[in-house]
Amino acid sequence: MADIYRYHHHFYYTGSGRSLPHSCHCRKKRHRSPPITQPSRPCPLHPCRRSHSCEWITDRNKSYTLKQLHEPGHANKHNGNKTSAQKPKFVPITRLEDDQVIRAAEFHPNGLFYATGANSKALRICAYPKIHEIRENYETREPAVLMKRMKHHKGSIYCVAWNGTGDLLATGSNDKTIKLMRFNQEICNVEGSAAELTMHKGTIRDLCFMEDLSNRSSLLISGGATDNKIFITDCETGMTFQTFTGHSGTILSLYTWGGAMFVSGSHDKTIRLWDLRSRGCVNVISAPSASGSGPGSPVAAVCVDPSGRLLVSGHDDSTCMLYDVTGGKIIQCFQPHTAEIRTIRFSPKAYYLLTGSYDHKVVLSDLQGDLSQPIPNVVIAEHGDKVLQARWHPSDFSILTTSADKSVTLWGLSAN
């Protein structure tokens, strides 16, 4: 198979998937832009510096490229005159603080709520605010807490997850249990008592839901420390019906896509791809080292784009790896941070990559264009301590971050 990541190729997106390849030779071949739904504009980030379709960072009636987030100012054209304007930037809209570290946060699929879990054992569900026009001097407020359970677990809450329809909520803790709850969106509260799952022998570090299309039910995938096992639980019955083994270290991250596939990242420095249809591991990827030689480092975060073709991972040595799932090869490794990367997520259409690190920073990387070339990125937010988790809003260009500074912050793009 030809190398689809050569310099004269780039990808474009239709819907939520990635289509490849598409010709874009910079010197001799004519650039051909794919069909687009918005006017083609010159993209300063693309390797060939020519016109192609970008997912623009939009805020109400304004549009910005990622490059403008780098620059101290940009030119506005209005009635033929150029006026100086401040660069767009992410500003904190709400901030929730706790007595202890807030580890986990996750948006509800409808975007109207988000759940948080803390070392204080508290589970909270907060309202997503109605955001009109955000200015750089926007006054950060506390979010409206719609539901609060102060002693939800006997230990720290390490992870939270919603199922695809938003009527199930799960939390994992270092008390070695998972709590599975049915959520009523109309009243924004949990119905009945939580089912307690006790199959793990150590801390549950991550969990995610997979929709079982054949039975029209949800499956819960969970992994963690001590036993290094991944369990598949039927949410309808609360029974664990499948166990996956293979990792030799703590499972730190899980992500699912496509209704049958999921990926796991582990402290054993490997990434494993799993398929429920084959009831086992279908690929093992060893983490590359930042220096290019020797062993890699633990895999703290993994994610796959909506097409299932591009895998990205974040590592303890501050590197990100882009991996071609179909071709079975590493595209490149790059370092958007200076310390351990603990969280990683594609934007909803996978044009951008969001990462958070122990260097206290949240970074946005642009994945448009040739993925084998240097990846443009910019710091968009910063905490007072280690960043533990970062999540995209399902429809707005806003993000949610948690930190060891004992806060969870909602960030939005200013209209300046």
Helices and strands as residue ranges (DSSP letters): E 9-14, E 17-23, E 41-42, E 51-52, E 57-59, E 62-64, H 66-70, E 73-78, E 81-86, E 90-97, E 102-107, E 113-118, E 123-127, E 145-149, E 157-162, E 168-173, E 178-184, E 189-197, E 204-212, E 217-224, E 230-234, E 239-244, E 251-257, E 261-266, E 270-275, E 280-286, E 299-304, E 310-315, E 320-324, E 329-334, E 341-346, E 352-357, E 361-366, E 377-382, E 387-392, E 398-403, E 407-413
